[in-house]
Amino acid sequence: MTIEQVATAVRGHFDRMRTAGCGFADARLYDEDASQRVVLYDGNLESNNRGLERGIGVRVLYEGAWGFAATADLDTIGACFDRALTNARAAARLPGFPKEMGPARPAKGEYRAPVVKDPFEVPLAEKLAFLTGIDERLKDDSVKQRIVHARFQRRRIHYWNTEGTDVSRFVNNTFATMMVMAPDKDGRTQRRSVELYSDGSGTRGWEWLTNPDWFSGHAERIKRELFEVVAAEPLPPGRRDLIILPGQGFLQVHETIGHPLELDRILGYELSFAGGSHVRPEMIGTLRYGSDKLNCRAGVTPNSPGTFGFDDEGTPQRDYYLIKQGILVNVLSSRTDLAEANAKAGSEVVSESGTAARACAFYRTPIDRMTNINIEPGEDGTLNDIVAATENGIIVDVPVSWSIGSNREHFHFGTEIAWEVKDGRRTRVFKNPTYQAHTLDFWRSLDKVGDKSTWLLQSVPNCGKGEPNQIMELGHGIPVMRFKDVQCGEAEAATKE
């Protein structure tokens, strides 16, 4: 079926659903959902996977309950709507807060991600030549394992609903990682890596991947830093000022700001799988989340997989504060749960959708997901300026391990590398660095935020959430940040000393 034929069929079934008593219905057609993953391991082609999916997912809202169904057979759209209605009628018999969409917000338009050269039009031989060139620069007798990995995504999505919304999205995403590994004197494998990143501008196509500033030009650096880590001593435990580079800061923001501010977690809908949140609805608008230095937005960043034009309820994506001067002022939300949040808070704490309704495929229903969760640059200068102002601290970069409380109320992170800072100067490198804190105490200790020159966009290709699980893509724009008096290394060891 053509797009026009699908649209005509969908609108006809919308009329049927209204007649059956549904207050709302929508449909998402994935006309193309293509992916490719190429992995080199020690210079050998470990994986070259391509995938292609096409299908439609439909939702209906009946007596305050959702019903969802999906099909890859576009000749059976009517039966798909019927299954969704059956599911909604069954769900309506269960206890729970009635779902509602609020006032109608019809939208029309089209979004196209900025791309100069579509990676799917690049021959495999050219891709392999590029990745092999990086692998050659990573080679060294002391490097025991090398991984170079690239992943590409292309989607054409059309959305319609009973309010008259008719929007289309044409999205390309590019991801890449390079990593080198070697054992230290204790036999523990150490690693150093870098992922494709940017300053938030530019495009998302093949031209981004091949820009040496954002990826391939870092091969020699991570190899050199690996050797420094392998020769280093473990980080001694103690309390220090912690300087986080964007390569680690993105995960800090992801786990301790992004996830706990997803409204469905706040309302308890993820407790059985991915956890809840330490935030309660009545805290929105008043909670002191961090210091006055903390300004966090759900942003619209051109060169980011977290920018998509319209969410999966057809709402135009918007840019807004989540945390302003340390105060929690908004959350990540869809239209569906606003009424419940306001009822439980006892006042209106969320007034409109945070355009965070997102689904990973046509056969998954939209849930509240992160978009671009960005920390605004500050006025504390460059990385060198922040280092010069630090008497006793460490600089950390790139996560190795993470452990987070089920409500994101506390955390423990391990990173690939740490640089000691003494009296305003970088000194030695440490291996196996860790740090830990309670979330709110940590963000309230934020005392320096780097300027725009320190702000970088880190892409996230693999955020998992939902039951059944959904893997989503997004981005985090992060400046260099300093936190005062953080427990670094293991607290137990520090107590013994």
N, C-alpha and C positions, 0 to 999 in steps of 0.2 A: 504494500500500500504506500502511496505517496503521503507526504506530510499533510497536504490538503485533505486527502481522503480520511486520514486518521483524525484530523481536527473536526471534520464534519461528523464522523461517527461519534467522537467523544461528546460533542455538543448535543447530539441526539440522546445519548445515554444520560447526560446531565438532566435533560427534561424528564426522563423516566425516574431518576433518583429523586427529583423534587416531588413528583407525583407520589412516590412511595413514602414521602415524609422526611426526607433528608434535608437538613438545614444548610448543608454545604457539601460540595464534592470537588475533587480536582484530579488531574491526570498529568503524569510526567512521562514523556516519550524520550527515551534514549535512542535517537536515530543512529548514533555511533558511540560506542564506548571502547576505545582502542588503547592497548597498552603494549609496551615492549620493554624488556629488561635484558641488559647485556652485562655479563660479569666475567672479568678476567681474574684468575687466581694464579699467582706466580707466572704470569704471562700466557697462561693457557685459557682458552675459551671454556669457562666453566658452565655458562648458561647463556642461551639466547632464546628467550621465551617471548612469544607474541600472543596477544589475546584480543578477541573482538566479541562484544555483546551488543544485542539490540533487543529492546522490548519496552513495555509500558507498565507503569505502576499506577494504581488508582486508589484514592481514599474517599470514603463517604462518612459524614458526621450525622449520626442518627440518635436522637434523644440523648445528646450529650456524650456519646461514645463513638470512638473511631472504629472503622472497619477498613482493612487494607487487603489488596490482592494484586498480583502481578502476572504477566504472561509474556513470553517471547513470541507467541503466535498472534500477530496483529489481526488475524481473521476471527479471533475469539474475544474481542474487546467487550462485547456485550456480556458474555459469560463471566468475564473478569469483574465487571461492575456488579453482577449478581452475587458473586462470591464475597466481594467487599461488603455488600449490604447484609448478607447473611452473617458475616463476622461482626458487623456493627450491631446488629440486633442481638446477637449473643452477648456481646460486651456490655450492652445497655442494661442487661439483667444483673450485672455485677455491681457491688457497692463501689463508690468512688466519687470524687468531685466532678460534676458535669463539665465537659469540655465545651468551649465556645470560641468562635473566631473574632468576636467583637464587631465593630462597624466594618462594613465592606470597604475594601481598598483596592479597587481595580487598577491594574497597571498594564501598559503595553510598551514593548520595546525590545531591543536586541543588545546583547553584550558580546564583544569579541576581545579575547585576550591579545595583548600586543605581541605579535610574532612576525619576524622577518623571514626566517627560513624554517619551515615546518620540519621537525626531526623525522617525521614519518616519510618525508620525501628524500631523506638522505640515505644513500645506499649503505647496506650493511658493511661493505668493504671499507667505506670511508669512516664509518663509526669505529670499526676495529682498528684501523690505522691510527686514528686519533687516540684511542684508549691505550693501544700498544705503545705509542710514543710516550705517554705518561708513565706506563709501567717500566719502560727502559730507563727513565730518569730516576725511578725508585730503586733500581737494582744496586746492591752492594753486598760484599761477602758477609757483612755483619747483619744484614736484613734477612730474616728467616722466612717470612711470609709477606706477600704483597697482594693487595686486593684493589682493583679498579672497577667501579660499578657505575652504570648509568641506567636511568629509567625514564621512559617517556610516556606521556598520557595525552590522549586527544578525545574530546567529548563534544557531541552535538546534542543538545537537550532542548526540548520544547515543552512548555508548560501551559495548561489551561485550567481555569476554575469557573465555578458557577457564578462568580461575581463579574465575569467578563474579562478577567486577566488573560493576556495572551503574550507570552514573552519567550525569547529564545536566547540560548547561551552557546557560544562556541569557544571552548576552553582548551588550551594547550598548557601542559606543565612539563618541566624538565628537572630532573634530580640527578645528582652524581656524588660519589664518595670515593676517596682514595685513602688507603691505610697501609702502614708498614708496621711489622711486629718483629720482636726479638726478645730472647730471654735475658733476664738480668743475672747477677752472680748467685742469686738464691734459686734460680730456675723458674722464676715466675715470669710469665709472658707480659711484656710491656708493649704499648702501642702508641702510635701517634697518627692522627688522621685529620682530614679536612673535608668539609662538604661544600658543594656549590652554593655560593651566597652572592649577595649584591648590596648595593647601597639603596635598594628599593626602587630605583628608576630603571629605565631600559626595557628590555623585552624578555620573553620566556622561551624563545626558540633555540635552534642549534647555535645561533650566533652568541647566545649567552654562555653556553657550555664551553665554546672554543675561545672565549675571552680569557687570556692568561691571568688577568687581575683577579678573577673570581674563582678560578679553579686550577688549571694546569700549571700556572706559574708558582704554585706552592709546593711542588714535589720535593725540591731540594731542601726547603725549610723544614718540612715535617720529618724528612730523613735525618737531618742534623739534630733536630730536637729529640728524636727517638734515641739517638746515641747518648745525648745528655741525660735522658731519663734512665737509660740502662745503667749508666755509670753513677747515678745519684744515690744518696742515702734516703731512707724513708722519712716522711715528714714527721718531725717530733710533735707530740700532742701539746696543745696549749690554746689559750685564747689570744686571737690576733684580729687585726683589721683584715677584712677579706675583700679583695678586688676581683670582680668577676668580669671576664671578657665576654663578648657576645656569643662566642662558641659554647659557653657554659650558661650564660645568662638566659638564653632562649628556653632551656629546659627548666630553669628556676621559675621563670614566668609561666611557662606552660603548666607545670604541676601545682604551683602554689598561688597563682592568680587565675589562669585560664579555666582549669577544671573546677575549682570551687565556686566560680562565678557563673557556671552553667545553671540555668534556672531549674531544669529538671532534676539535677542533683540536689539543689537547695530544697526542692519539694519532696525529695526522698525517692524518686523514681529509678535511680540507679543503684540503690543500696545493695541489691542482691547480686550485682555483677561488678561494676566499676567503682562503687563507693558513693558516699554522699558529700556533704559540705559542712564546714564549721560555720558557714553563714546561714542565718535564718532570715525569712522574708522581712521581718520588722527591722532588721539591721540596715536595710538598703536606704541610703540617704544620711545615715548617722555614724556608721561604724568607722572608727579610726583604724584603717587597714595598714597604713604605713606613715612614714614621716612626711613632712610638707614637701619633700623633694620628689615624692612619688606621684607621677602623672601617667596614667595608663589609659590607652584608647583601644576600642575595637575599631581598627583603622581600615581605610581603603587604600592599599598600597599597590601601584600598578604592576610591579614585577613580583607578584606573590601568588602562590596557589590558594591563599586565603581571600583572594579577590575574584568575584564571579558575577558581579552585576546584579543578579537577582537570587534570592535564596529559594529553597524548594517549596515555599508557599507563594512564590511569585512576588514577594516584597522587594522593592528596590533596595539594594545594599546601602547602608548608611554608615557614617563615621561619627563616633560619639565617645565621650568619656565613660570609662568604667570606674576609675579612681581619679579624683581631682584633688591635688595638694594633700594627698594621703587619705581622703575621705571616700568611702565607697558610695558612688552616686548612681550606679546602674549595674545591670547584669546582662549576660548573654541569654537571649530568649527568642522564642517564636511567638506567634500570635496566640497559640493554643492555651498556654498556661498563665496568661497575664491576670485573668479574673481570679484564678485560684490563689496566686501570689498576693494580690491585693486583699482578698478576703482573709487570708491567714495573717497578713500584716495588720489588718484592722484599718488600713488607709491605703490610698493610692501610692504605691512605691514604684510601680512600673507603668508607664502610660502608653507605650507603643512597642511594637516588636523590635528586638535587637537584630533582626534579619539573620538569625542564627539557625533557622530550620534547614538542616542539611542531611542528605542521604548519600550513601556511597555508591548506590547502584539502583537500577530501575526496580529491582526486587527487594529493596529495603525501604521502610517508611522513614520520613524525616524525623530527626530528633534534634535537641539543642546541642550545637557543636561550636567549637571555637572557630573564629574567622582569622583575622590578623590581630593578634593581641600585642600591641606595641607600647613600649615605654618611651615617652617623649625625651629627646635630648635635654640636658640641663645646661648649667652655666659654670661648671667647675673645670672647664678646660679639657686638655687632651689627656691621654693615658699618662704621658710623661709628667704632666702637671699633677695628676692625682698621686702618682708614685712619689713625686718630690714632696708631697704633703703628708706622707705616711711614714711613721717612725718604726712601726713593727707590724708587718703584715705579710700576706702572700697574695700572688696573682694566680688564678686558676683558669683552666680552659678545657673544654670538651668533656662531656660526661662519659664515664665508664660504667658506673653503677648508680642505682637510685632506689631508695626505699621511702615510701610516702605513707603517712597515716591514712586510714580509710576515708576520713573526712578532710584530708589535706591540712590537718591542723599542725602537723610537724613533719620533718623530713630528714633524710641523711643521704648525702651525695658523695660519690667518689669521682675524681677527674683524672684525665690522662697525665697531667703535668701541673706542677706548681713552681713558681719562682718566688724566692724569698725577697722581701723588701725590708731593708734596714736603713734607718736614718735617711730616708728619701732616695735610696738607690737600690736597683736590682742587684742581688748578690748571686747566690747559688740556686741550682735546680733541685727540687725534691721529687721523689717518686711516691706512688700510692697515696696521694693526698685525699683527705676526706674533710667534710664539714657537716655540721648538723645544727638544727635550731627549731624552735616553734615558729610557725609561719608568721603570726602577727608580730611577735617580738623581733623577728628577723627584718621584716619590711619596715618596722618602726625604727630600726637601727640604721637605715639607709641615710648616709650623710654626705655623699658626693655622687653626682651624676654627670658623666662626661658630655661634652658638647657634640654638635652634629658630626664632627670629624670621627668620632668614636662609634657612631650609630651604624649598625649593619643589619641587614635582613637575613635571617636564617630560615630556610624552608624546612617543613616537617612533612615527610611523605607517609608517615605510618602511625598516626594517632588512633588508638583503638578505644572504642566505647560501644555500649549498647549490647542488647541480648535479643537476637543473635548479633554477634560482633560486627561492627562496621569500622573499616579502616578509612580515615579521612586525611586529606591534605590541607595544610594551612601554612601560615608564616608568622614569624615574630621579628619585629624590628627592635633592636636592643642596643643601648649605649653601654659604655663601660660604667660600672657601678661599684661604689665602695660601701661596705657595711662594717660598723664598729663592733669590736669585742665579740667575735664569733668563735665558738668552739671548733677548732680545727684539729684533725686527728681524733683518736678515740678518747672519749671522755673518761672511760674506765682507766686507761693507761695514765691519763693526766692525774687522776685521783691517787693512784698508787705512788706517783712521784711526790 
